[in-house]
């Protein structure tokens, strides 16, 4: 099995922080690129047999694809605002230009159908709070089935876990077709805020666990800003944000199912935890951000 934890810098392709193909991961569908464009720089990409989202992490850009032009206002950091984004199809030349510079993610999936490009406005991205108490977290559902149906294989969402909280909990899996789950390969791409709670920094850290019921896979790792973790199978969770260091992660999922789905099964040993949330208050820090910006709390 290929290394599942890929620390920052181990997936570089030239100056870009991440260039992860399905072949690099040892699977079939799911990939991720993270690009840095300097002020005034233009980048031209060929999507090949992948569809992708163009998702600003920090900064803004203009996207030209198949005769369409999308201006993405973006955000200062992933901890300050829900961003707008663009969907780009397979077999397309994509031109990205940034006047002031940008860091952006390209979650991607190998697919069969070629769809039209499409713009996703930030104000139409639903923000959900899951869990309660110390398991409260924000889920930004920009690219999930039922919210964004304009994709062939690709699923993606963002999570923000306030410092000291747990997310991806109870542990869950999606590695077989069954009554409660479908098969999906999944990428976790982490950003960890520094002491100001806004600016990503390698100083802070969080924890992530992936395991199987038989113990053949049992990974417990410290993750830092820019790290990637690959989930080929098994239960995954929790992701824990260390006190003082809020955690963001981008989830990218794709698989062989004919219809896009993010269905999963909880680990039955821990599924009971959900029943406790009805009697617990939601952490008032959630949601952390909206399309209007960072939400303040008392």
PyMOL commands that set and color helices and strands:
alter all, ss='L'
color gray80, all
select helices_A, chain A and resi 22-25+122-124+133-135+271-279
alter helices_A, ss='H'
color red, helices_A
select strands_A, chain A and resi 5-6+18-20+30-37+42-46+50-65+68-75+85-88+93-97+102-110+118-120+127-130+137-143+155-161+166-167+172-173+185-192+206-211+218-223+228-231+235-241+247-254+265-266+289-290+293-294
alter strands_A, ss='S'
color yellow, strands_A
deselect
rebuild
show_as cartoon
